[in-house]
Each structure stands twice: as C-alpha cells, then as structure tokens.
Amino acid sequence: MNQNDPSHPRPRPRDRGAVLPMVLVVSFVLGAVVAAVATYTTTSLRYGQVAEARAGRLAAAHGGMDDTLEQLSIRSSVCSTQAGAGSGVDVTFPETVNGSAVSVNCRIATGQLPSGDFFALGVTGEGAPNNGSPTFRFTLGGNPKIGGPVFVHDANRVSFSQPTTIEEGDLWYSDTACAHAPPGDASTFYQRSSLTIPRLSFDPTVRGIYCLATDWQGLAGPTPPVQSPPPDVTNPPHELVGSCRVFRPGTYTTAPALGNNNYFMSGIYHFDNVGHIVLQGRTITMGQRSTEGFPVIDNPACNQVRTGVTQAFGTTDSGEGASLYTSGNTRFESRANSGLEVSGRRLPDSQRSIGMQVIGPGPGYDSPLLSSAPGAQKEIAIWGQLWAPFSSIVFDTVPAQKAAALRGGAWIARLDGGVSAAASGFVIEVPTDAATTTLILEARATDDRATNTVRAVVDYRPTTGEVAVRSRRVLG
C-alpha cells in the first residue's frame, strides 16, 4: 500500500493535553464563584450579627430609658435636684440586658424649680456630736406621716418609737460605698439600699431607701438668696388695732414688744440677734396668703387686719405673705397657750417660697431654732421652706388637734419630735406646684463590640411626677 497515495485520507492528530487546561480554567472559574458566594455569605452573616448586636444594644438602651422615665414619674429619682447639675446622675443597672451593660445619665438642662424644694425634709446633722445619738427621731404614741422625699445624713441615726410613714417619697442617705461611686467620677451615683429602719414604711410600697454618693449640699444646692427688709426701718413701733398688736416689716435688733395677739403684716422681716423669744399665752401670725388651710393657728383678734378688712399704719395688708430671716442667737420657744405661724413669701422670679431662713449658723445644733415645751396648746406652723441646715427643731409634745407643721419643705440639722396618738395637726410635707425642670437623659448600652446611646429631652415636674418627653432619638 502506497502511503503517499493522495487518494488515501491522512489520520487526524490526537488532542493530547487539551483537557487539562480546560479543567483548570473551569475549576478556577468555579472556585472563584464559590469563593465569591462564600465571601458574600460570610459578609452577610457578619453584617447580620453586627445588626443583631446593635439592635440588642438599642433595645437595652431603650429599656434603660423607659425605666428611668418610670422612676421620674413615681418621684424616685434625684436627678432634678442639685445632684443633677453639671455632670448629672449616673444610674447603672445591676444586671446586663441583652448581654449589654446599661447605664443612664440624667442631668438638668433648664428649670426654675430650686432643687431643695424636692424634699419634704432634709436632716443635715451639722454640728451633731459624734456619739451616734439620733438626729431624726419621733417618740410617744403617734403614727407620724411625712408627705414627700426625705434626706438624712446618716440612716443609722434615725429612730422611730412608733410606726412612721413616708408618703409619695423615698428616704435617701449619704453612703458613697453603698452607691458604688467610682473614685474621681463627678457624677452622682445612687443605688437602692438593703438597709432597713425599724418601724418605717412607705406609701406606696414601691418606695424605699436609697444610698447616695453625695452629701446634703449636693442635693439642696446653694443657700437661697436673702431678701432685704425695707431699708432704714429698724425696730419700728407697733400699732394697736383693737386687741391686736400689729407690726410692720423691717429689721429688729431687739425682741418686739409682743401682746397676747400679734400680727406682722405681709413683707420681709429680719430678726438679728434678738435672743430667746419665749411665747407663753401669746400668738404670732406673720403675713397673709391665699392658700387653702391657712391659717392653722387661731388668732381671731387679728383676723380683720390680716384679711384687709381693717387697715394698719394707714395701709391694707398686701396679702403677699411674710418671710422671716433670723441671724445670731435668735430662736423661738412656744409654751402653753401660744403659737407661731409664718405664712411664707415667694422669692422674686421663682417658684420657691421662703417661710423662715437662718442667715449664717444661727443658734446652732444644741439650741433649737424652734421648740415647744411641755404643756397644752403650743403650736408652730411654717409655710414655705424652712432653711436652717445648722439649726435644730424640737417638738417636746405635739398634742391632739394642735399644729406642728412644716408645710414647705425643711432643711435642718436635727428634728426631735414627740407626737401624741391623736396629733392630727402634725404635718411635714412639700407643696405641689407647677414648676417644670427640663432634663436630658442618655441611656447607654455597652457590650464587647460597641456602645449605643439613646437620648431624650424631658420636661419634668418633680413635686408631682409629671413627665413629658419632648424628643427621643438614637445617637449612635
């Protein structure tokens, strides 16, 4: 057979080695596709985890915000007091939420309500001996009630012989260690305390005892501004209207010449170092105010002057109330058949009313600013705030149907009261008004990945617990 014969077809060459490159190309392409799909899946999963973690943190932060708003509404927060100024108050949740640590910072943005008005009673303990003796004590057989929050410098120096109730308020006391305050942190920390005080209860029962990382100055704030009495009016003479001795505003450096029935016209008074004023068979009413329940101490001989029916010193009483400022050794003692009632007067451009204010240290811890001795029918009532953080009040016995009333909040060094079982006139409370404070709340939730924050701007009325959220948003 002739292999060179052109009529014979030539055999085709084999495609040896061509399959391998094709397989490699296909494998590379498929690998790239698989890698891309895997990367996409991993990225999506990672993004989903990040989104889920962020959602969990935001839910935790919103939960912290809701809890703080609830605490405000039941008046169980101090962030509208002086403690909320500056860096504000930090509240840390004791447990994690959605795996996140949650804390809420609350601070004051604006507001006209003076911080000290938040408390019905503040016991500072200033000047108290270091012997553990009570600085806040009720004795005898009554069941006293306090309307509003209470602060005590030391919860171990509180003593109640009979059941005592704090209504619509908590009891706060200074204890930095209990409040878990980090060293050097400028914020005010507080925690619910495990401490119990025998015979103390709360109404409603959700109230309780809290420890604070601040002292009384951190809550009460600065001393209220002192209003000046009329200039060039010193020791003015009284005027007799019927059987009522009427006095006018001014500065008194000697004790006024009191009769059995006395009325001090509405205005500002300064009793400067006048000494120990003993009331026995004498009643003093200072100023007139249009408030339900005023006056609580009967002084009928002076009613016409007080209500403006009759003039004194050629003028009608303004009805704007009276503030009594004292200094030095001025103090009052109510004995049998006597009474002292101060109406209180509103400070200019403020919701705060001052009933009685001590300028400087006053008579001190051991010489009570206000006291009532044993005997029948001795009464003391202060409307508006009583500011005497270095002075004491001692009610020896509050008898049935007689007044021992602090009706505008009080900051005092010591309160020692004997309350009889039928003492319906014993009242310590903070008044309700419409003053509003604007707060900024920031709830932070932190886990091992990141921190997210929710902020709210809130209008708040501390004395009523009314809360209005102006804005609420996520910061990050």
C-alpha positions in Angstrom: 0.0 0.0 0.0 1.4 3.3 -1.0 1.3 5.6 1.9 2.0 8.5 -0.4 -1.1 7.9 -2.4 -3.1 11.1 -2.2 -6.4 9.3 -2.5 -5.8 7.8 0.9 -7.1 10.0 3.8 -4.5 11.1 6.4 -5.1 10.2 10.0 -6.1 13.1 12.4 -3.6 14.0 15.2 -4.7 13.3 18.8 -5.7 16.4 21.1 -3.3 15.2 23.7 -3.1 17.7 26.8 -6.0 20.0 25.9 -8.4 18.7 28.5 -6.2 19.6 31.5 -6.2 23.4 30.8 -9.9 23.3 30.2 -10.4 21.6 33.6 -8.1 24.1 35.2 -10.0 27.0 33.7 -13.3 25.6 34.7 -12.1 24.8 38.2 -10.7 28.3 38.6 -13.9 29.9 37.5 -16.0 27.6 39.7 -13.6 28.3 42.6 -13.9 32.0 42.1 -17.7 31.7 42.1 -17.7 29.6 45.2 -15.3 31.9 47.0 -17.4 34.9 46.0 -20.5 33.2 47.2 -18.8 32.2 50.5 -17.4 35.7 51.0 -20.8 37.1 50.3 -22.4 34.7 52.7 -19.8 35.3 55.4 -20.1 39.1 54.9 -23.9 38.9 55.1 -23.7 36.7 58.2 -21.2 39.1 59.8 -23.3 42.1 58.9 -26.4 40.2 60.3 -24.6 39.6 63.5 -23.5 43.2 63.7 -27.0 44.4 63.0 -28.5 41.9 65.5 -26.0 43.0 68.2 -26.8 46.7 67.5 -30.5 46.0 67.7 -29.9 44.2 71.0 -27.9 47.2 72.4 -30.5 49.7 71.3 -33.3 47.6 72.8 -31.3 47.5 76.1 -30.8 51.3 76.0 -34.4 51.9 75.3 -35.3 49.7 78.2 -33.0 51.7 80.5 -34.6 54.9 79.2 -38.1 53.6 79.9 -37.1 52.5 83.4 -35.7 56.0 84.2 -38.8 57.7 82.9 -40.9 55.5 85.2 -38.6 56.3 88.2 -39.2 60.0 87.4 -42.9 59.6 87.2 -43.1 58.0 90.7 -40.7 60.7 92.0 -38.0 58.1 92.8 -35.1 60.0 91.3 -32.8 62.8 92.4 -31.7 64.0 89.0 -33.9 67.1 89.2 -32.1 68.2 92.4 -28.7 69.8 92.7 -27.3 66.4 92.1 -28.4 66.6 88.5 -26.4 69.7 87.8 -23.1 69.6 85.9 -22.2 66.0 85.1 -25.6 64.7 86.3 -26.6 61.5 88.0 -25.5 58.1 86.7 -27.7 55.0 87.4 -26.1 51.7 86.5 -28.4 48.6 86.0 -27.3 45.8 88.4 -27.8 43.1 85.6 -26.9 43.0 81.9 -29.7 43.4 79.4 -29.3 41.5 76.1 -25.7 40.9 77.0 -25.1 44.7 77.4 -24.2 46.7 80.5 -26.7 49.6 80.7 -26.4 52.9 82.5 -28.4 56.1 82.3 -27.1 59.6 82.8 -29.7 62.2 83.9 -28.8 65.9 84.1 -30.6 69.2 84.3 -30.8 71.3 81.2 -33.0 74.2 82.4 -35.6 74.8 85.0 -36.8 77.3 87.6 -37.5 74.9 90.4 -34.9 75.2 93.2 -33.5 71.8 93.9 -34.1 71.9 97.7 -37.9 72.1 97.1 -37.8 68.5 96.0 -37.5 67.3 99.7 -40.2 67.5 102.4 -37.4 67.1 105.0 -33.6 67.2 104.9 -31.7 66.4 108.1 -28.1 67.5 107.7 -26.6 66.5 111.0 -24.4 69.6 111.0 -22.9 70.1 114.5 -24.2 66.8 115.8 -22.0 65.1 118.4 -20.1 62.1 117.2 -21.8 59.7 119.6 -24.4 58.0 117.4 -27.3 59.9 119.1 -30.4 60.3 116.8 -30.6 63.3 114.6 -34.0 62.4 113.4 -36.4 61.0 116.0 -40.1 60.6 116.7 -41.2 59.5 120.1 -44.5 58.9 122.1 -47.5 57.1 120.7 -48.4 58.7 117.5 -48.1 57.5 113.9 -46.5 60.4 112.1 -46.6 60.8 108.3 -44.3 62.8 106.1 -45.5 63.9 102.6 -42.6 63.7 100.2 -39.0 62.6 99.9 -36.7 62.7 103.0 -32.9 63.0 103.2 -30.9 62.1 106.2 -27.1 62.4 106.6 -26.8 59.1 108.4 -29.5 56.4 108.2 -28.2 54.8 111.4 -29.1 57.9 113.4 -32.8 57.7 112.7 -35.1 56.4 115.5 -38.9 55.9 115.4 -40.7 54.6 118.5 -43.9 54.1 116.6 -44.9 53.3 113.0 -43.9 56.2 110.7 -44.8 56.5 107.1 -43.2 58.4 104.2 -45.9 59.1 101.6 -45.1 59.7 98.0 -41.4 59.8 98.6 -38.3 57.7 99.3 -35.7 58.0 102.1 -32.2 59.0 100.9 -29.0 58.9 102.8 -25.3 59.6 102.2 -23.1 56.5 101.7 -20.6 56.6 98.8 -19.5 52.9 99.2 -23.1 51.7 99.0 -23.8 53.8 96.0 -20.8 52.2 94.1 -19.4 55.5 93.0 -16.1 55.1 91.0 -13.3 57.2 92.5 -12.9 60.6 90.8 -16.2 60.4 88.9 -18.0 63.7 89.1 -21.5 62.3 88.6 -23.8 61.5 91.5 -24.4 57.8 91.9 -27.2 56.2 93.9 -28.5 52.7 94.5 -31.4 51.0 96.2 -30.2 50.1 99.6 -30.7 46.9 101.6 -30.8 48.9 104.8 -34.0 48.8 106.9 -35.1 51.3 109.5 -37.3 49.8 112.2 -41.0 51.0 112.1 -40.5 52.9 108.9 -42.9 52.2 106.0 -43.7 53.7 102.6 -46.9 54.5 100.8 -47.0 53.3 98.1 -44.8 50.4 99.0 -42.8 50.7 95.8 -40.9 53.5 97.5 -37.9 52.6 99.6 -34.5 53.5 100.9 -31.6 54.7 98.7 -28.0 55.5 99.3 -26.3 58.4 97.6 -22.8 59.4 96.7 -23.2 63.0 97.9 -23.9 65.0 101.0 -26.8 67.3 101.7 -25.2 70.3 99.9 -25.1 68.1 96.8 -28.9 67.8 96.9 -30.1 71.1 98.5 -27.8 73.3 96.4 -26.7 76.8 97.3 -28.2 78.9 100.1 -31.4 80.6 98.9 -31.0 84.3 98.2 -31.7 86.5 101.2 -34.4 89.2 100.6 -33.8 92.5 102.3 -36.4 94.2 104.6 -37.3 97.8 103.9 -34.2 100.0 104.4 -34.0 102.4 107.3 -36.7 100.6 109.2 -35.2 99.3 112.4 -37.2 98.3 115.5 -40.4 100.1 114.3 -43.1 100.6 116.9 -46.3 98.6 116.8 -49.8 99.8 116.3 -52.8 98.6 118.3 -55.8 97.7 116.3 -58.5 96.6 118.7 -56.7 94.0 120.8 -54.3 93.0 118.1 -50.7 94.4 118.1 -49.7 95.0 114.5 -46.0 95.1 113.4 -44.6 96.2 110.1 -41.7 94.8 108.0 -38.2 95.8 108.9 -35.1 94.9 110.9 -35.5 94.0 114.5 -32.4 94.0 116.7 -34.4 93.7 119.9 -37.3 91.4 120.5 -40.6 93.1 119.6 -42.9 94.1 122.4 -45.5 91.4 122.0 -49.0 91.3 123.3 -51.3 88.3 123.6 -52.4 88.6 119.9 -49.9 89.8 117.4 -49.9 90.2 113.6 -46.9 91.0 111.5 -48.0 92.5 108.2 -47.0 90.8 104.9 -43.4 91.6 104.0 -39.8 90.8 104.9 -38.5 90.7 108.4 -35.0 90.3 109.8 -34.7 89.3 113.5 -31.0 90.0 114.1 -29.5 88.5 117.3 -32.7 89.2 119.3 -32.1 86.2 121.6 -34.6 83.7 123.1 -38.2 84.7 122.3 -40.5 82.8 124.7 -44.2 82.6 123.7 -46.5 81.8 126.6 -50.1 82.9 126.3 -49.1 84.8 123.1 -49.9 84.1 119.5 -48.0 85.4 116.4 -49.3 85.4 112.9 -46.9 86.6 110.2 -48.4 87.6 106.9 -51.4 86.6 104.9 -51.6 84.1 102.0 -54.4 82.8 99.8 -53.7 79.2 100.4 -56.2 76.5 101.4 -55.9 75.7 105.1 -54.2 78.9 106.1 -54.0 79.8 108.9 -53.9 76.7 111.0 -53.3 78.6 114.3 -56.3 80.6 115.6 -55.6 84.3 116.2 -59.1 85.8 115.8 -58.3 89.2 117.3 -56.0 89.9 114.3 -58.2 88.4 111.5 -59.6 91.7 110.2 -56.1 93.3 109.8 -54.8 90.1 108.2 -57.6 89.8 105.7 -57.5 93.5 104.8 -60.9 94.5 106.3 -59.1 96.9 108.7 -56.0 98.9 107.9 -52.9 99.4 110.0 -50.2 102.0 109.5 -52.6 103.7 107.0 -52.4 100.8 104.6 -54.1 97.5 103.8 -52.2 94.2 104.0 -50.8 93.2 100.6 -51.7 89.5 101.1 -48.3 88.5 99.6 -47.1 86.7 102.7 -44.2 87.1 105.0 -40.7 85.8 105.2 -38.8 85.7 108.4 -35.0 85.9 108.3 -33.1 85.3 111.5 -29.4 85.5 112.5 -27.2 85.2 115.5 -28.9 83.8 118.7 -32.5 84.4 117.6 -34.7 81.5 118.5 -38.3 80.8 119.4 -39.9 78.7 122.1 -43.6 78.0 122.3 -45.0 77.3 125.7 -48.6 76.8 127.0 -51.4 78.6 125.1 -49.2 80.1 122.4 -48.5 79.8 118.7 -46.2 81.0 115.9 -47.3 80.8 112.3 -45.3 82.2 109.4 -47.2 82.4 106.0 -44.2 82.3 103.7 -43.4 84.6 100.8 -42.4 83.8 97.2 -39.0 84.7 96.1 -38.9 87.0 93.0 -38.8 85.1 89.7 -39.0 81.8 91.4 -41.5 79.1 92.4 -39.8 78.8 95.9 -41.5 80.4 98.9 -39.4 81.1 102.0 -41.2 80.9 105.3 -38.1 81.1 107.6 -34.4 81.2 106.8 -31.4 81.4 109.1 -28.6 83.6 107.9 -25.3 82.0 108.9 -25.0 79.3 111.5 -27.8 80.6 113.8 -28.2 79.3 117.3 -26.6 76.0 116.4 -27.3 72.3 116.9 -27.8 72.4 120.7 -30.0 75.5 121.0 -33.1 74.7 118.9 -34.3 77.4 116.5 -37.9 76.3 117.1 -39.0 74.4 120.1 -42.1 73.7 122.1 -42.0 72.9 125.8 -44.3 70.6 127.7 -47.8 72.0 128.2 -51.1 72.4 126.5 -51.9 74.3 123.3 -48.4 75.2 122.0 -48.2 75.4 118.2 -45.7 76.2 115.5 -46.5 76.3 111.7 -44.1 77.4 108.9 -45.5 77.7 105.4 -42.9 78.0 102.7 -39.5 76.5 103.0 -37.6 76.4 106.3 -33.9 76.8 105.6 -31.9 76.2 108.8 -29.3 73.5 107.9 -27.2 74.2 111.0 -30.1 74.5 113.5 -32.5 72.1 115.2 -36.2 71.8 115.8 -37.5 70.1 118.9 -41.2 69.5 119.5 -41.5 68.2 123.0 -45.1 67.0 122.6 -47.5 67.6 119.8 -50.9 67.3 121.5 -54.2 66.4 119.9 -55.8 68.9 117.5 -52.8 71.3 117.7 -50.4 72.3 115.0 -46.8 71.4 114.5 -46.5 71.9 110.8 -43.6 72.4 108.3 -45.5 72.8 105.0 -43.0 73.9 102.5 -40.0 71.6 103.0 -37.3 72.0 105.6 -33.5 71.7 105.7 -32.5 71.4 109.3 -29.6 69.9 111.4 -31.9 67.9 113.7 -35.6 67.0 114.2 -36.7 65.6 117.5 -40.5 65.3 117.8 -42.9 63.8 120.4 -46.1 63.0 118.6 -49.1 62.0 120.5 -51.5 59.4 119.3 -54.2 62.0 118.4 -51.9 64.6 116.9 -53.8 65.3 113.7 -52.1 68.7 113.3 -48.6 67.2 112.9 -47.7 67.8 109.2 -44.4 67.7 107.3 -44.8 68.0 103.6 -43.6 69.6 100.4 -46.2 71.5 98.4 -47.3 70.7 94.9 -46.8 73.3 92.3 -46.5 73.6 88.5 -42.8 74.4 88.2 -41.0 72.5 85.4 -37.4 71.3 85.0 -36.0 70.2 81.7 -33.8 67.1 81.9 -31.5 65.4 79.4 -31.4 61.6 79.7 -28.8 59.5 77.9 -29.1 55.7 78.2 -26.0 53.8 77.1 -25.8 50.1 76.4 -22.3 48.6 76.0 -21.2 45.0 75.1 -17.8 43.6 73.8 -18.5 45.1 70.4 -19.6 48.7 70.8 -21.8 51.2 72.7 -25.1 52.6 71.6 -26.8 55.6 73.1 -30.4 56.8 73.2 -31.1 60.4 74.2 -34.4 62.0 75.5 -35.2 65.6 76.4 -37.9 65.6 79.1 -40.0 68.2 80.8 -40.4 67.2 84.4 -42.3 68.4 87.5 -40.5 66.9 90.5 -43.3 67.7 93.0 -46.0 65.9 91.0 -44.0 63.4 89.0 -45.5 64.6 85.7 -43.2 63.7 82.7 -43.5 64.9 79.1 -41.0 63.6 76.6 -40.1 66.4 74.1 -37.8 64.3 71.9 -36.2 60.9 71.9 -33.6 59.7 69.4 -30.8 57.3 68.8 -27.3 59.0 68.9 -25.3 56.0 67.7 
